[in-house]
Amino acid sequence: MIKVSVMYPNQPNARFDHDYYRDKHMPMVKEKMGASCLFYTVDKGIGGGAPGQAAAYVAFGNIYAESLEAFQAGFGPHVKAIMADIPNYTDIKPVTQISEVVVGQP
């Protein structure tokens, strides 16, 4: 299983609409990807490692798929529509990482 993490760095004066991301963007991604997206999670940054420290990222979106090929097959045909929705919730340039899930919940 793989996880595609889309992370939004915490930046001064940046805009991020958590409600839109949670309630509209990520459900739209899941709908477009269909069974290629096993499930997704949304994380909201609330703090850094030290008391009072800001979170490094304001949000993460994590998409889980059986394989990189399955992700690409589900995401690729819809990439333009998915990317076109980003300005509706943020002006932050996301950072993406693809990881192999080596330990997880069944």
N, C-alpha and C positions, 0 to 999 in steps of 0.2 A: 504494500500500500504506500502511496505517496501523499504528501501534503504540500499544497501550493500556498505559501503565506504571502499575502500582500500587506505590507507594513507601511504605515503613514507616520514619518518622523514628526516629533513634536517640535514646532517652529514658532517663534514669536509672531504674533498677529496672523497666524494661519487660520483658515476657516475649515471646520469639519462638522457636518451635520450628522451626529450619531443616530438620530431617529430615522433619517432618510436612509442611511447606510444599512441599518438593521432591518427596517420595515419595507424598503423598496428595492435598493440595489442588490443586496445579496439574495433575496428571494427571486429577483429577476434572473440573476446569474444561474441559480439552481434550476429555474424553469427552462431556460435556454439550453443548459447542459443536459438536462434529463437524467437518465440513469448513469451517465458518465461521472456525475457528481454524486458520490455515495451519501455525503452529508457535508455540511459546512458549519463553522463556528465563527462568532464575532467576539473579539476581545476589545474592551475599552480601557485604555491606560489610565491608571489612577495614582501612580506614584513610582518613584525610583527606588533604588536599593537602600537609601538612607532616609531617615525621617525628614519629611518636608521637601524632599527632592522631587522634582517633576518627573513624570514618566518619560522615557526615551521616545516612545511612540504614543500617539493619541489613540490609535486603533490598529487592529490586525483583522484581516479576513483570511480564514483558512479553509481551503477547499480540499476535500479528501477524495481520492480516486484510486481505483485498483492498480493503475500503472500510469507512467508518463504518457504512453500511447493512448490510453483511454481518456486521460485529461485533454490531450491535444485534439483528439477526435471530437470531444464534446465542446471544447472551448473555441477551437479554431474557426469554425463556421460563423461564430457569433462575436468574434473579437471586436469588430468595428462598433457594433451596438453597445457592447459592454463598456468599451473605452469611452464612447460618446456620452455615457451617463455620468462619468466621473465629475465633470464640472457642476453637476446638480448637488453634490454633497461636499466637495472639497476643492481647494486650490493647492493642495500639497502633492508633490510628485512622489508616488509610491515607490517603495523598494520591494522587489519580489525575490523570494527564495523558494526553491523546490527541494524538498527533503524526503528521504526514505523514512517511513515510520518504522522504527525497530522495536519499540515497546509501546503498547497502547491497551486500551480497554476493549474487551471482546464485544 
